[in-house]
Amino acid sequence: MDNSELVEKLKDFYDELKTENLDDLDDLYHEEISFTDPIQHVVGLEDFRKYLKHTMENVEYCHFAFDDECVGEGQAFLAWQMRYAHPKLANGMEIILPGVSYLTFEDGKIREQRDYYDLGAMLYEHVPLVGYVIDKIKQRLTDE
């Protein structure tokens, strides 16, 4: 499988991310995957699987829409929007989070994935008291 095909399989997997589908990670990721995002850094497929399972707890749904990509021989960049709902965030309403993933490949699988996104926009801004404080700080930074 070439890297473009692998990226298409990855996009299909994240199209509707569910804990029931986590066994499919074996087809996409190298056994020694290195995954990094603003929350965590994990190494190894089983730790990555546990991280995703924990992250998905209580999430009503999680869907990734991919906007753009650049796939090369040894690496790829993907721009995406994650759409998700969690009952304790934003009153359970859908949250849309833009982000970018950087991938490297080894042995026909994804060896490294680095996800870049705004953690505040993902989480903190949607917690009632914390969100209020962050909103006030932003207002003070933009007021003249």
Backbone as JSON Lines, residues from 0, in Angstrom:
{"i":0,"aa":"M","n":[0.85,-1.18,0.0],"ca":[0.0,0.0,0.0],"c":[0.9,1.24,0.0]}
{"i":1,"aa":"D","n":[0.61,2.19,-0.9],"ca":[1.4,3.41,-0.91],"c":[0.84,4.39,0.13]}
{"i":2,"aa":"N","n":[1.57,5.47,0.33],"ca":[1.2,6.41,1.4],"c":[-0.15,7.09,1.15]}
{"i":3,"aa":"S","n":[-0.48,7.36,-0.11],"ca":[-1.77,7.98,-0.41],"c":[-2.93,7.06,-0.02]}
{"i":4,"aa":"E","n":[-2.78,5.78,-0.28],"ca":[-3.81,4.81,0.11],"c":[-3.93,4.73,1.63]}
{"i":5,"aa":"L","n":[-2.79,4.75,2.32],"ca":[-2.79,4.71,3.78],"c":[-3.48,5.94,4.35]}
{"i":6,"aa":"V","n":[-3.22,7.09,3.77],"ca":[-3.87,8.33,4.23],"c":[-5.39,8.24,4.01]}
{"i":7,"aa":"E","n":[-5.81,7.67,2.89],"ca":[-7.25,7.51,2.65],"c":[-7.88,6.58,3.7]}
{"i":8,"aa":"K","n":[-7.19,5.51,4.04],"ca":[-7.69,4.61,5.09],"c":[-7.77,5.34,6.44]}
{"i":9,"aa":"L","n":[-6.78,6.17,6.71],"ca":[-6.77,6.96,7.95],"c":[-7.97,7.91,7.98]}
{"i":10,"aa":"K","n":[-8.23,8.58,6.89],"ca":[-9.36,9.5,6.81],"c":[-10.68,8.75,7.0]}
{"i":11,"aa":"D","n":[-10.79,7.58,6.42],"ca":[-12.0,6.76,6.61],"c":[-12.18,6.38,8.08]}
{"i":12,"aa":"F","n":[-11.07,6.01,8.72],"ca":[-11.12,5.61,10.14],"c":[-11.62,6.76,11.01]}
{"i":13,"aa":"Y","n":[-11.07,7.97,10.78],"ca":[-11.42,9.11,11.61],"c":[-12.72,9.79,11.18]}
{"i":14,"aa":"D","n":[-13.28,9.36,10.05],"ca":[-14.54,9.94,9.6],"c":[-15.59,9.82,10.69]}
{"i":15,"aa":"E","n":[-15.6,8.69,11.37],"ca":[-16.49,8.5,12.51],"c":[-15.72,7.71,13.57]}
{"i":16,"aa":"L","n":[-15.02,8.43,14.41],"ca":[-14.18,7.81,15.43],"c":[-15.05,7.23,16.55]}
{"i":17,"aa":"K","n":[-14.92,5.93,16.77],"ca":[-15.68,5.24,17.82],"c":[-14.76,4.27,18.54]}
{"i":18,"aa":"T","n":[-15.04,4.03,19.8],"ca":[-14.23,3.07,20.55],"c":[-14.35,1.66,19.97]}
{"i":19,"aa":"E","n":[-15.5,1.35,19.35],"ca":[-15.68,0.01,18.78],"c":[-14.75,-0.24,17.59]}
{"i":20,"aa":"N","n":[-14.21,0.82,17.0],"ca":[-13.36,0.69,15.82],"c":[-11.87,0.69,16.14]}
{"i":21,"aa":"L","n":[-11.51,0.72,17.39],"ca":[-10.09,0.89,17.74],"c":[-9.21,-0.3,17.35]}
{"i":22,"aa":"D","n":[-9.81,-1.46,17.1],"ca":[-9.01,-2.59,16.61],"c":[-8.47,-2.33,15.21]}
{"i":23,"aa":"D","n":[-9.11,-1.42,14.48],"ca":[-8.65,-1.07,13.13],"c":[-7.34,-0.29,13.14]}
{"i":24,"aa":"L","n":[-6.91,0.17,14.3],"ca":[-5.64,0.9,14.39],"c":[-4.48,0.04,13.9]}
{"i":25,"aa":"D","n":[-4.58,-1.27,14.07],"ca":[-3.51,-2.18,13.66],"c":[-3.2,-2.07,12.17]}
{"i":26,"aa":"D","n":[-4.21,-1.76,11.37],"ca":[-4.03,-1.65,9.92],"c":[-3.38,-0.34,9.52]}
{"i":27,"aa":"L","n":[-3.4,0.64,10.39],"ca":[-2.93,1.99,10.06],"c":[-1.59,2.35,10.67]}
{"i":28,"aa":"Y","n":[-1.42,1.96,11.93],"ca":[-0.29,2.46,12.71],"c":[0.76,1.4,12.96]}
{"i":29,"aa":"H","n":[2.0,1.85,12.94],"ca":[3.17,1.04,13.27],"c":[3.08,0.6,14.73]}
{"i":30,"aa":"E","n":[3.6,-0.55,15.04],"ca":[3.58,-1.07,16.42],"c":[4.23,-0.09,17.4]}
{"i":31,"aa":"E","n":[5.22,0.66,16.93],"ca":[5.93,1.63,17.79],"c":[5.52,3.06,17.46]}
{"i":32,"aa":"I","n":[4.24,3.26,17.17],"ca":[3.75,4.6,16.85],"c":[4.13,5.6,17.94]}
{"i":33,"aa":"S","n":[4.54,6.77,17.52],"ca":[4.77,7.89,18.42],"c":[3.68,8.91,18.12]}
{"i":34,"aa":"F","n":[2.79,9.13,19.08],"ca":[1.68,10.04,18.9],"c":[1.8,11.19,19.9]}
{"i":35,"aa":"T","n":[1.68,12.41,19.37],"ca":[1.78,13.6,20.21],"c":[0.65,14.55,19.86]}
{"i":36,"aa":"D","n":[-0.01,15.07,20.88],"ca":[-0.97,16.16,20.7],"c":[-0.83,17.08,21.91]}
{"i":37,"aa":"P","n":[-1.59,18.18,21.99],"ca":[-1.42,19.1,23.12],"c":[-1.71,18.49,24.49]}
{"i":38,"aa":"I","n":[-2.35,17.32,24.52],"ca":[-2.69,16.69,25.8],"c":[-1.65,15.68,26.23]}
{"i":39,"aa":"Q","n":[-1.13,14.9,25.3],"ca":[-0.36,13.7,25.67],"c":[0.67,13.34,24.62]}
{"i":40,"aa":"H","n":[1.67,12.6,25.04],"ca":[2.61,11.95,24.13],"c":[2.63,10.48,24.52]}
{"i":41,"aa":"V","n":[2.31,9.61,23.58],"ca":[2.33,8.17,23.84],"c":[3.17,7.48,22.79]}
{"i":42,"aa":"V","n":[3.79,6.39,23.2],"ca":[4.59,5.57,22.28],"c":[4.09,4.14,22.38]}
{"i":43,"aa":"G","n":[3.85,3.55,21.23],"ca":[3.39,2.17,21.19],"c":[1.91,2.09,20.87]}
{"i":44,"aa":"L","n":[1.57,1.1,20.06],"ca":[0.2,0.96,19.57],"c":[-0.81,0.73,20.69]}
{"i":45,"aa":"E","n":[-0.46,-0.1,21.67],"ca":[-1.42,-0.37,22.75],"c":[-1.67,0.86,23.62]}
{"i":46,"aa":"D","n":[-0.61,1.62,23.9],"ca":[-0.8,2.85,24.68],"c":[-1.61,3.88,23.89]}
{"i":47,"aa":"F","n":[-1.4,3.93,22.59],"ca":[-2.18,4.82,21.74],"c":[-3.65,4.41,21.74]}
{"i":48,"aa":"R","n":[-3.9,3.12,21.66],"ca":[-5.27,2.61,21.69],"c":[-5.95,2.97,23.02]}
{"i":49,"aa":"K","n":[-5.22,2.8,24.13],"ca":[-5.76,3.15,25.45],"c":[-6.04,4.64,25.56]}
{"i":50,"aa":"Y","n":[-5.14,5.45,25.0],"ca":[-5.33,6.9,25.03],"c":[-6.6,7.3,24.27]}
{"i":51,"aa":"L","n":[-6.78,6.75,23.08],"ca":[-7.98,7.08,22.31],"c":[-9.24,6.6,23.02]}
{"i":52,"aa":"K","n":[-9.18,5.42,23.59],"ca":[-10.34,4.88,24.29],"c":[-10.71,5.79,25.46]}
{"i":53,"aa":"H","n":[-9.72,6.2,26.23],"ca":[-9.96,7.1,27.37],"c":[-10.5,8.45,26.89]}
{"i":54,"aa":"T","n":[-9.91,8.98,25.83],"ca":[-10.33,10.27,25.29],"c":[-11.77,10.24,24.81]}
{"i":55,"aa":"M","n":[-12.22,9.1,24.3],"ca":[-13.56,8.98,23.74],"c":[-14.64,8.68,24.79]}
{"i":56,"aa":"E","n":[-14.24,8.47,26.04],"ca":[-15.23,8.19,27.08],"c":[-16.23,9.33,27.18]}
{"i":57,"aa":"N","n":[-17.49,8.99,27.16],"ca":[-18.61,9.93,27.29],"c":[-18.78,10.88,26.1]}
{"i":58,"aa":"V","n":[-17.97,10.76,25.07],"ca":[-18.16,11.57,23.87],"c":[-19.35,10.99,23.11]}
{"i":59,"aa":"E","n":[-20.31,11.85,22.78],"ca":[-21.51,11.38,22.08],"c":[-21.19,10.99,20.64]}
{"i":60,"aa":"Y","n":[-20.35,11.78,19.97],"ca":[-19.87,11.44,18.64],"c":[-18.62,12.26,18.35]}
{"i":61,"aa":"C","n":[-17.83,11.76,17.42],"ca":[-16.61,12.45,17.0],"c":[-16.4,12.15,15.52]}
{"i":62,"aa":"H","n":[-16.33,13.2,14.75],"ca":[-16.21,13.09,13.3],"c":[-15.12,14.04,12.82]}
{"i":63,"aa":"F","n":[-14.26,13.58,11.94],"ca":[-13.23,14.43,11.36],"c":[-13.56,14.67,9.89]}
{"i":64,"aa":"A","n":[-13.56,15.93,9.49],"ca":[-13.7,16.31,8.08],"c":[-12.35,16.85,7.63]}
{"i":65,"aa":"F","n":[-11.79,16.24,6.62],"ca":[-10.46,16.63,6.15],"c":[-10.59,17.66,5.04]}
{"i":66,"aa":"D","n":[-9.89,18.78,5.23],"ca":[-9.99,19.91,4.31],"c":[-8.92,19.89,3.23]}
{"i":67,"aa":"D","n":[-7.71,19.49,3.59],"ca":[-6.59,19.57,2.66],"c":[-5.53,18.57,3.08]}
{"i":68,"aa":"E","n":[-4.68,18.21,2.16],"ca":[-3.6,17.27,2.48],"c":[-2.44,17.46,1.53]}
{"i":69,"aa":"C","n":[-1.29,17.07,1.99],"ca":[-0.09,17.02,1.17],"c":[0.62,15.73,1.56]}
{"i":70,"aa":"V","n":[0.64,14.76,0.66],"ca":[1.21,13.45,0.94],"c":[2.47,13.28,0.12]}
{"i":71,"aa":"G","n":[3.58,13.02,0.81],"ca":[4.86,12.81,0.15],"c":[5.34,11.39,0.36]}
{"i":72,"aa":"E","n":[6.58,11.17,-0.02],"ca":[7.16,9.83,0.07],"c":[7.31,9.37,1.52]}
{"i":73,"aa":"G","n":[7.74,10.27,2.4],"ca":[7.98,9.86,3.78],"c":[7.14,10.56,4.82]}
{"i":74,"aa":"Q","n":[6.32,11.51,4.37],"ca":[5.54,12.27,5.33],"c":[4.29,12.83,4.69]}
{"i":75,"aa":"A","n":[3.38,13.29,5.54],"ca":[2.13,13.9,5.06],"c":[1.66,14.94,6.06]}
{"i":76,"aa":"F","n":[0.93,15.92,5.55],"ca":[0.27,16.92,6.37],"c":[-1.21,16.87,6.02]}
{"i":77,"aa":"L","n":[-2.06,16.87,7.04],"ca":[-3.51,16.84,6.84],"c":[-4.13,17.98,7.64]}
{"i":78,"aa":"A","n":[-4.96,18.77,6.99],"ca":[-5.74,19.8,7.69],"c":[-7.14,19.24,7.9]}
{"i":79,"aa":"W","n":[-7.7,19.46,9.09],"ca":[-8.99,18.85,9.41],"c":[-9.8,19.73,10.34]}
{"i":80,"aa":"Q","n":[-11.05,19.36,10.46],"ca":[-11.95,19.9,11.46],"c":[-12.52,18.72,12.23]}
{"i":81,"aa":"M","n":[-12.35,18.75,13.53],"ca":[-12.97,17.72,14.37],"c":[-14.3,18.28,14.85]}
{"i":82,"aa":"R","n":[-15.35,17.51,14.68],"ca":[-16.69,17.87,15.15],"c":[-17.09,16.83,16.18]}
{"i":83,"aa":"Y","n":[-17.39,17.29,17.39],"ca":[-17.7,16.35,18.46],"c":[-18.68,16.97,19.44]}
{"i":84,"aa":"A","n":[-19.3,16.11,20.22],"ca":[-20.2,16.56,21.28],"c":[-19.93,15.75,22.53]}
{"i":85,"aa":"H","n":[-19.86,16.45,23.64],"ca":[-19.65,15.84,24.95],"c":[-20.68,16.47,25.89]}
{"i":86,"aa":"P","n":[-21.38,15.68,26.66],"ca":[-22.46,16.24,27.5],"c":[-21.99,17.28,28.52]}
{"i":87,"aa":"K","n":[-20.72,17.28,28.88],"ca":[-20.24,18.23,29.89],"c":[-19.56,19.46,29.29]}
{"i":88,"aa":"L","n":[-19.52,19.54,27.97],"ca":[-18.9,20.68,27.3],"c":[-19.92,21.39,26.42]}
{"i":89,"aa":"A","n":[-19.95,22.7,26.48],"ca":[-20.82,23.53,25.64],"c":[-22.28,23.07,25.7]}
{"i":90,"aa":"N","n":[-22.71,22.67,26.88],"ca":[-24.09,22.19,27.07],"c":[-24.45,21.06,26.12]}
{"i":91,"aa":"G","n":[-23.47,20.26,25.77],"ca":[-23.72,19.11,24.9],"c":[-23.84,19.44,23.43]}
{"i":92,"aa":"M","n":[-23.66,20.71,23.07],"ca":[-23.77,21.11,21.67],"c":[-22.49,20.74,20.92]}
{"i":93,"aa":"E","n":[-22.59,20.69,19.61],"ca":[-21.44,20.35,18.78],"c":[-20.34,21.41,18.9]}
{"i":94,"aa":"I","n":[-19.11,20.94,19.0],"ca":[-17.93,21.79,19.02],"c":[-17.15,21.48,17.75]}
{"i":95,"aa":"I","n":[-16.68,22.52,17.09],"ca":[-15.9,22.36,15.87],"c":[-14.49,22.86,16.16]}
{"i":96,"aa":"L","n":[-13.51,21.99,15.98],"ca":[-12.13,22.3,16.31],"c":[-11.25,22.09,15.08]}
{"i":97,"aa":"P","n":[-10.63,23.14,14.54],"ca":[-9.71,22.96,13.42],"c":[-8.34,22.48,13.92]}
{"i":98,"aa":"G","n":[-7.66,21.72,13.08],"ca":[-6.33,21.25,13.45],"c":[-5.57,20.73,12.24]}
{"i":99,"aa":"V","n":[-4.34,20.33,12.51],"ca":[-3.44,19.8,11.48],"c":[-2.71,18.6,12.05]}
{"i":100,"aa":"S","n":[-2.51,17.58,11.23],"ca":[-1.72,16.42,11.62],"c":[-0.5,16.31,10.71]}
{"i":101,"aa":"Y","n":[0.62,15.99,11.32],"ca":[1.86,15.69,10.6],"c":[2.12,14.2,10.79]}
{"i":102,"aa":"L","n":[2.31,13.48,9.71],"ca":[2.53,12.04,9.75],"c":[3.86,11.68,9.12]}
{"i":103,"aa":"T","n":[4.51,10.65,9.66],"ca":[5.63,10.02,8.96],"c":[5.3,8.54,8.8]}
{"i":104,"aa":"F","n":[5.94,7.91,7.82],"ca":[5.63,6.53,7.47],"c":[6.85,5.64,7.61]}
{"i":105,"aa":"E","n":[6.57,4.38,7.97],"ca":[7.62,3.37,8.05],"c":[6.96,2.0,7.86]}
{"i":106,"aa":"D","n":[7.53,1.19,7.01],"ca":[7.02,-0.17,6.77],"c":[5.55,-0.19,6.36]}
{"i":107,"aa":"G","n":[5.13,0.81,5.57],"ca":[3.76,0.84,5.09],"c":[2.71,1.25,6.11]}
{"i":108,"aa":"K","n":[3.16,1.81,7.22],"ca":[2.23,2.25,8.27],"c":[2.67,3.61,8.8]}
{"i":109,"aa":"I","n":[1.8,4.2,9.6],"ca":[2.1,5.51,10.19],"c":[2.98,5.28,11.41]}
{"i":110,"aa":"R","n":[4.16,5.87,11.38],"ca":[5.15,5.69,12.45],"c":[5.08,6.81,13.48]}
{"i":111,"aa":"E","n":[4.73,8.01,13.01],"ca":[4.64,9.16,13.9],"c":[3.44,9.99,13.49]}
{"i":112,"aa":"Q","n":[2.72,10.5,14.49],"ca":[1.63,11.44,14.23],"c":[1.71,12.53,15.27]}
{"i":113,"aa":"R","n":[1.74,13.76,14.79],"ca":[1.72,14.94,15.66],"c":[0.5,15.76,15.29]}
{"i":114,"aa":"D","n":[-0.39,15.94,16.24],"ca":[-1.6,16.72,16.02],"c":[-1.45,18.09,16.67]}
{"i":115,"aa":"Y","n":[-1.78,19.12,15.9],"ca":[-1.69,20.5,16.37],"c":[-3.09,21.1,16.36]}
{"i":116,"aa":"Y","n":[-3.52,21.61,17.52],"ca":[-4.81,22.29,17.63],"c":[-4.8,23.11,18.91]}
{"i":117,"aa":"D","n":[-5.8,23.96,19.04],"ca":[-5.94,24.84,20.19],"c":[-6.66,24.09,21.31]}
{"i":118,"aa":"L","n":[-5.93,23.7,22.35],"ca":[-6.51,22.94,23.46],"c":[-7.6,23.75,24.18]}
{"i":119,"aa":"G","n":[-7.4,25.05,24.28],"ca":[-8.42,25.89,24.92],"c":[-9.73,25.84,24.15]}
{"i":120,"aa":"A","n":[-9.64,25.93,22.82],"ca":[-10.85,25.87,21.99],"c":[-11.5,24.49,22.06]}
{"i":121,"aa":"M","n":[-10.7,23.48,22.31],"ca":[-11.23,22.12,22.39],"c":[-11.94,21.87,23.72]}
{"i":122,"aa":"L","n":[-11.38,22.38,24.79],"ca":[-11.81,21.96,26.11],"c":[-12.14,23.13,27.03]}
{"i":123,"aa":"Y","n":[-11.12,23.88,27.41],"ca":[-11.27,24.86,28.48],"c":[-12.36,25.89,28.24]}
{"i":124,"aa":"E","n":[-12.47,26.37,27.0],"ca":[-13.44,27.42,26.71],"c":[-14.89,26.95,26.84]}
{"i":125,"aa":"H","n":[-15.09,25.64,26.93],"ca":[-16.44,25.09,26.98],"c":[-16.83,24.61,28.37]}
{"i":126,"aa":"V","n":[-15.95,24.8,29.35],"ca":[-16.27,24.5,30.74],"c":[-16.81,25.8,31.33]}
{"i":127,"aa":"P","n":[-18.01,25.78,31.92],"ca":[-18.69,27.03,32.28],"c":[-17.84,28.1,32.98]}
{"i":128,"aa":"L","n":[-17.3,27.87,34.13],"ca":[-16.56,28.91,34.85],"c":[-15.24,29.24,34.16]}
{"i":129,"aa":"V","n":[-14.52,28.21,33.74],"ca":[-13.24,28.43,33.07],"c":[-13.45,29.17,31.75]}
{"i":130,"aa":"G","n":[-14.47,28.79,31.01],"ca":[-14.78,29.45,29.74],"c":[-15.07,30.93,29.93]}
{"i":131,"aa":"Y","n":[-15.8,31.25,30.99],"ca":[-16.12,32.64,31.3],"c":[-14.84,33.44,31.56]}
{"i":132,"aa":"V","n":[-13.93,32.88,32.34],"ca":[-12.68,33.56,32.67],"c":[-11.83,33.74,31.4]}
{"i":133,"aa":"I","n":[-11.73,32.72,30.58],"ca":[-10.95,32.82,29.35],"c":[-11.56,33.88,28.43]}
{"i":134,"aa":"D","n":[-12.88,33.91,28.32],"ca":[-13.54,34.91,27.49],"c":[-13.23,36.32,27.99]}
{"i":135,"aa":"K","n":[-13.25,36.54,29.3],"ca":[-12.93,37.85,29.86],"c":[-11.47,38.25,29.58]}
{"i":136,"aa":"I","n":[-10.57,37.3,29.69],"ca":[-9.16,37.57,29.41],"c":[-9.0,37.95,27.94]}
{"i":137,"aa":"K","n":[-9.64,37.23,27.05],"ca":[-9.57,37.56,25.61],"c":[-10.11,38.95,25.35]}
{"i":138,"aa":"Q","n":[-11.22,39.29,26.0],"ca":[-11.8,40.62,25.81],"c":[-10.83,41.72,26.26]}
{"i":139,"aa":"R","n":[-10.16,41.49,27.38],"ca":[-9.2,42.48,27.89],"c":[-8.01,42.63,26.96]}
{"i":140,"aa":"L","n":[-7.6,41.53,26.32],"ca":[-6.47,41.6,25.39],"c":[-6.81,42.33,24.11]}
{"i":141,"aa":"T","n":[-8.08,42.31,23.71],"ca":[-8.47,42.95,22.46],"c":[-9.07,44.34,22.65]}
{"i":142,"aa":"D","n":[-9.46,44.7,23.87],"ca":[-9.97,46.04,24.13],"c":[-8.84,47.03,24.12]}
{"i":143,"aa":"E","n":[-9.16,48.23,23.68],"ca":[-8.1,49.27,23.67],"c":[-8.24,50.24,24.78]}
